[in-house]
Amino acid sequence: MYSKHFPHKRYRITQEFIDKHLKRSEKILDLGVDNPLSKRLRENGFIVHNTQGEDLDFNRDVLHDDNYDVVTAFEILEHLLNPFTLLSEIKAPKLLISVPLRLWFAKAYQSKTDERDRHFHEFEPWQLRWLLEKTGWRIIDEVQFTNPVNKIGLRPLLRRFTPRYILIYAQKT
């Protein structure tokens, strides 16, 4: 199927999840600028259009286009101040998202060099499920997975066993 040599474990798991739930004929709007995952999806026959870097807290016009079958948001919601409004305004009937989970042993991510690369939210699974339900989405499938790091210490050891990401496929109710 796909090479096991993805740059990141999450890309491989995400690709397998997409293959399970989406058809290559479906038109995808990927929230976020063009990235290695969206490029890989296009290389594998998916029709993917990316947003252009607009601040989705203020400018959600792209979500009002009903020409898309699916909206994907891979590690996007945690950067938004208001993911509720964004999720409520999506016109596409299908949604596939992933977010980092809140870890009890680590603080929320905050880049020291890029003020846009910070997590306003890190969800517990129940919080994300509830947010999706309140914004009109029915969860069809989900997977949680770890993100081990090649470092020594207690936190790196905990990352081998504690899920770091959740990936959800949902449909409009």
C-alpha positions as CSV (number, residue, x, y, z in Angstrom):
1,M,0.0,0.0,0.0
2,Y,2.0,3.0,1.2
3,S,5.6,3.1,2.2
4,K,6.3,2.7,5.9
5,H,8.9,5.4,5.5
6,F,6.8,8.4,6.2
7,P,8.6,11.4,7.7
8,H,6.4,11.0,10.8
9,K,4.5,8.2,12.4
10,R,1.4,10.4,12.4
11,Y,1.5,10.8,8.6
12,R,1.4,7.0,8.1
13,I,-1.5,6.6,10.6
14,T,-3.4,9.5,9.1
15,Q,-2.9,8.2,5.6
16,E,-4.3,4.8,6.6
17,F,-7.3,6.4,8.4
18,I,-8.0,8.5,5.3
19,D,-7.8,5.5,3.0
20,K,-10.3,3.7,5.3
21,H,-12.9,6.5,5.2
22,L,-12.5,8.6,2.0
23,K,-12.7,8.0,-1.7
24,R,-10.2,9.5,-4.1
25,S,-13.1,11.1,-6.0
26,E,-14.1,13.2,-3.0
27,K,-13.0,16.9,-3.1
28,I,-11.1,17.8,0.1
29,L,-10.5,21.2,1.6
30,D,-7.5,20.9,3.9
31,L,-7.4,23.7,6.5
32,G,-3.9,24.9,6.6
33,V,-1.3,25.8,4.0
34,D,0.1,23.2,1.6
35,N,2.1,20.7,3.7
36,P,3.9,17.4,3.3
37,L,0.7,15.4,4.1
38,S,-1.5,17.3,1.7
39,K,1.2,16.9,-1.0
40,R,1.4,13.1,-0.3
41,L,-2.4,12.8,-0.5
42,R,-2.4,14.5,-3.9
43,E,0.5,12.2,-5.1
44,N,-1.8,9.3,-4.1
45,G,-4.7,10.4,-6.2
46,F,-6.7,12.5,-3.7
47,I,-8.2,15.9,-4.8
48,V,-6.9,18.3,-2.1
49,H,-7.1,22.1,-1.9
50,N,-5.5,24.0,0.9
51,T,-6.3,27.2,2.6
52,Q,-3.9,30.1,2.1
53,G,-2.8,30.9,5.6
54,E,-5.7,33.1,6.5
55,D,-6.5,33.5,10.2
56,L,-9.4,31.1,10.6
57,D,-10.5,32.8,13.9
58,F,-11.4,35.9,11.8
59,N,-11.8,34.8,8.2
60,R,-13.8,31.6,7.6
61,D,-15.2,32.5,4.2
62,V,-13.5,29.4,2.7
63,L,-15.7,27.2,4.9
64,H,-18.9,28.5,3.2
65,D,-18.0,26.9,-0.1
66,D,-20.3,23.9,-0.5
67,N,-18.3,22.4,-3.4
68,Y,-16.2,20.3,-1.0
69,D,-17.1,16.8,0.1
70,V,-14.7,16.7,3.1
71,V,-12.9,19.2,5.3
72,T,-9.7,18.0,6.9
73,A,-7.9,19.8,9.7
74,F,-4.7,18.1,10.8
75,E,-3.2,19.8,13.9
76,I,-5.2,23.0,13.3
77,L,-7.9,23.3,15.9
78,E,-5.5,23.6,18.8
79,H,-4.2,26.9,17.3
80,L,-7.6,28.5,17.2
81,L,-9.1,30.7,19.9
82,N,-12.6,29.6,18.8
83,P,-12.8,26.2,17.2
84,F,-16.6,26.0,18.0
85,T,-17.4,28.7,15.4
86,L,-15.2,27.1,12.8
87,L,-16.7,23.7,13.2
88,S,-20.2,25.1,13.2
89,E,-19.7,26.9,9.9
90,I,-18.3,24.0,7.8
91,K,-20.6,23.2,4.9
92,A,-19.0,19.9,3.8
93,P,-20.8,16.8,5.0
94,K,-17.7,15.0,6.2
95,L,-14.9,16.0,8.6
96,L,-11.6,14.4,9.3
97,I,-9.5,16.0,12.0
98,S,-6.6,15.3,14.3
99,V,-5.4,17.2,17.3
100,P,-2.7,16.7,20.0
101,L,-4.1,15.5,23.2
102,R,-3.5,17.2,26.6
103,L,-0.8,15.3,28.5
104,W,-0.9,15.4,32.2
105,F,2.9,15.4,32.4
106,A,3.6,18.2,29.9
107,K,2.6,21.8,29.4
108,A,0.8,23.0,26.2
109,Y,3.2,23.5,23.3
110,Q,4.5,27.0,22.8
111,S,7.1,27.7,20.2
112,K,9.8,30.1,21.4
113,T,10.5,31.3,17.9
114,D,7.1,31.5,16.1
115,E,4.3,33.1,17.9
116,R,1.8,31.6,15.5
117,D,2.9,28.1,16.4
118,R,1.3,27.8,19.8
119,H,-1.4,25.7,21.2
120,F,-4.3,27.6,22.6
121,H,-6.1,24.3,23.2
122,E,-4.9,20.8,23.9
123,F,-7.9,18.5,24.3
124,E,-8.8,15.6,26.4
125,P,-10.7,13.1,24.1
126,W,-14.0,13.7,25.8
127,Q,-13.7,17.5,25.2
128,L,-13.1,17.1,21.5
129,R,-16.0,14.6,21.2
130,W,-18.3,17.0,23.0
131,L,-17.2,19.9,20.9
132,L,-17.9,18.0,17.7
133,E,-21.3,16.9,19.0
134,K,-22.3,20.4,20.0
135,T,-21.3,21.7,16.6
136,G,-23.5,19.2,14.7
137,W,-21.1,16.4,14.0
138,R,-21.6,12.6,14.5
139,I,-18.4,10.7,15.2
140,I,-18.1,7.7,13.0
141,D,-14.6,6.5,13.9
142,E,-11.6,7.6,15.9
143,V,-8.1,6.4,16.7
144,Q,-5.6,7.6,19.4
145,F,-1.9,7.0,19.0
146,T,1.4,7.7,20.8
147,N,4.3,9.8,19.6
148,P,7.5,8.4,21.1
149,V,10.6,10.6,21.1
150,N,14.2,9.4,21.0
151,K,15.2,11.0,24.3
152,I,16.0,9.7,27.7
153,G,13.9,10.6,30.7
154,L,10.6,10.1,32.5
155,R,8.5,12.2,30.0
156,P,10.0,10.4,26.9
157,L,9.2,7.1,28.6
158,L,5.6,8.2,29.3
159,R,5.2,9.3,25.6
160,R,5.8,5.6,24.6
161,F,2.6,4.6,26.3
162,T,0.4,7.7,26.5
163,P,-1.6,8.6,23.4
164,R,-0.5,12.0,22.1
165,Y,-2.9,12.4,19.1
166,I,-6.5,11.7,18.3
167,L,-7.8,11.3,14.8
168,I,-11.6,11.5,14.2
169,Y,-13.8,11.0,11.2
170,A,-17.3,12.6,11.6
171,Q,-20.3,13.4,9.5
172,K,-22.8,16.3,9.7
173,T,-26.0,15.4,11.6
